[in-house]
Amino acid sequence: MPVLDKARELGEEISSSQELLRMRDTQNAMLASPEASNLVGEFNDKQKKYMALRSQGIELNESQQKDVEDLEKRMLDNPLIVDFFRAQQEFERMLEGINNIISSAISGESSSCAGGACSDDCCSSCSGC
């Protein structure tokens, strides 16, 4: 089926994109660092704990909120984590741009995002706004 062949081709292009390669490289560097890896693990553990509380209708108390803020600050102070977050955002912007183009093609609308053009309609998928 030609559509599936094109989808496979697109997937292969995405898998070799600079955005994905950079995201993987920064993730590997982050996880190779004991400090960064521990911060990410601590964040994941606390996120699960606090999400479970919220799902039960329990709001975080002041101490828990401060704990979250302190952990976020420590993470943002770690350059390896920040590099990974930026690379992840770049990759997600690329995927969003691809989705916008596909959606426009399906609906028959002209896409102001096609070709990387930036406008109010697609500003989140471009890097120039």
C-alpha positions in Angstrom: 0.0 0.0 0.0 1.6 3.3 -1.1 0.5 5.3 1.9 2.1 2.8 4.3 5.3 2.9 2.3 5.3 6.7 2.6 4.7 6.5 6.3 7.6 4.0 6.7 9.7 6.4 4.6 8.7 9.3 6.8 9.5 7.2 9.9 13.0 6.4 8.6 13.6 10.1 7.8 12.5 11.1 11.3 14.7 8.3 12.9 17.8 9.8 11.2 16.9 13.5 11.8 19.3 15.8 13.6 16.6 16.6 16.1 16.2 12.9 17.2 19.9 12.3 17.1 20.5 15.3 19.3 17.8 14.3 21.7 19.2 10.8 22.0 22.8 12.1 22.5 21.7 14.6 25.2 19.6 11.9 26.9 22.5 9.6 27.0 24.8 12.3 28.4 22.2 13.1 31.0 21.7 9.5 32.1 25.5 8.9 32.2 25.9 11.6 34.8 25.2 10.3 38.3 24.1 13.7 39.5 21.7 14.3 36.6 20.4 10.7 36.6 19.7 10.9 40.3 17.8 14.2 39.9 15.7 12.7 37.1 15.0 9.6 39.2 14.0 11.7 42.2 11.8 13.8 40.0 10.1 10.8 38.5 9.5 9.3 42.0 8.1 12.5 43.4 6.0 13.1 40.3 4.3 9.6 40.7 3.8 10.2 44.4 2.3 13.6 44.0 0.1 12.6 41.0 -1.3 9.8 43.1 -2.2 12.3 45.8 -3.8 14.6 43.3 -5.8 11.8 41.8 -7.3 11.2 45.2 -8.3 14.8 45.4 -5.5 15.7 47.9 -3.7 19.0 47.2 0.0 19.3 47.9 0.8 21.1 51.2 3.2 24.0 51.4 6.1 21.7 52.2 5.4 19.5 49.3 5.0 22.4 46.9 8.4 23.8 48.1 9.9 20.4 47.6 8.7 20.4 44.0 10.0 23.9 43.4 13.4 23.1 44.9 13.7 20.0 42.8 12.7 21.9 39.6 15.4 24.5 40.4 18.1 21.9 40.9 17.1 20.3 37.6 17.2 23.6 35.8 20.6 24.3 37.3 22.0 21.1 35.7 23.2 21.8 32.2 22.9 18.2 31.0 19.2 18.1 32.0 18.6 21.5 30.4 20.3 20.4 27.2 18.1 17.3 27.1 14.9 19.4 27.7 15.8 21.7 24.9 16.6 18.9 22.5 13.4 17.2 23.4 11.4 20.4 22.7 13.1 20.8 19.3 12.2 17.2 18.4 8.6 17.7 19.6 8.4 21.0 17.5 9.5 19.0 14.5 6.9 16.3 15.1 4.2 19.0 15.6 5.2 20.6 12.3 4.9 17.3 10.5 1.5 16.7 12.1 0.4 20.2 11.0 1.4 19.5 7.4 -0.3 16.1 7.4 -3.5 17.6 8.9 -3.5 20.4 6.3 -3.0 18.0 3.5 -5.8 15.7 4.7 -8.2 18.6 5.2 -7.3 20.2 1.9 -6.4 23.5 3.6 -3.3 25.3 2.6 -0.8 25.2 5.4 0.9 28.4 6.4 3.3 26.1 8.2 4.4 24.2 5.1 8.0 24.7 4.2 8.8 26.1 7.6 7.0 29.3 7.2 6.0 31.0 10.4 2.6 32.5 11.2 0.2 32.8 14.0 -1.5 29.6 12.8 1.6 27.5 13.4 4.0 29.4 15.6 4.5 26.5 18.0 5.9 24.4 15.2 8.5 26.8 13.9 11.7 28.0 15.5 11.7 31.5 14.2 8.8 33.2 16.1 
